[in-house]
């Protein structure tokens, strides 16, 4: 018997379609394989290209650690400690190395605190000095009688620690064209009454200030940018956020001490920084509806104001139809 395979007509018609599908699928798999191979190749090339960048980044980090402030005290003897200067303290804070939780608190003689000293410390009525060992670690905090500047140092430590100043990274700037740049910044600053524009304006001007200080050798002199330029710089710092202002406070202070920014403006900046952290002000420049914002050492306020080139507190308050009562101020 002869057997013949009988294929339905519909199946015969489908064979060419199946053949096409098989070819298409085969082609797609080959394409996919080629694409995957190309991707792997590309990825490998990217890894090779990125390797030097990663190596460079690690090298930069290593150099940064090598140049850290904590490595400045290796010449100390075993068991020897050194008191940090104000500048060194702030550098510790800026580098994120200001850690005191493991330090021992002592008095000026290096002895254990008495109960009275511990009580005054808890009430924030003592000044603090910080001591490091040869590894750069803060190992001792010694207490002493408090002075006015101690509160301002606390403000700087607290504000700089927030790292808000990192939002305003310096950029390339034409240091020979600062008068024109500051004039434009001043014009923009006058638009900040519009609340919708204020944040953007203040941010842009903060970047400009950071760029000037970091890339042009600090705050320029009066000869370089004139009184108008210096006043603009001071004003823009006042409009920056508190962390940014504290970070660059030392630059403003140095400018005032060399006779560029007016000392009275430095005094106003100091009062604002203190009041912002709920400390008593030094010069009485901050006025509220009820009178003066609480004033530290009110008996000697006019002596301090005179040193900063400011009028007496009595004459200043007359502008606000207020009077100065030293005894009343002492009770605040």
Secondary structure, 3 states (H helix, E strand, C coil): CCCCCCCCHHHHHHHHHHHHHHHHHHHHHHHHHHHHHHHHHHHHHHHHHHHHHHHHHHHHHHHHHHCCHHHHHCCCCCCCCEECCHHHHHHHHHCCCCCCCCCEEECCCCCECCHHHHHHHHCCCEEEEEEECCCCCEEEEEEEECCHHHHHHHHHHHHHHCCHHHHCCCCCCCHHHHHHHHHHHHHHHCCCCCHHHHHHHHHHHHHHHHHHHHHCCCCCCHHHHHHHHHHHHHHHHHHCCHHHHHHCHHHHHHHHHCCCCCHHHHHHHHHHHHHHCCCCECCCCCEECCEECCECCHHHHHHHHHHCCCCCHHHHHHCCCCCCCHHHHHCC
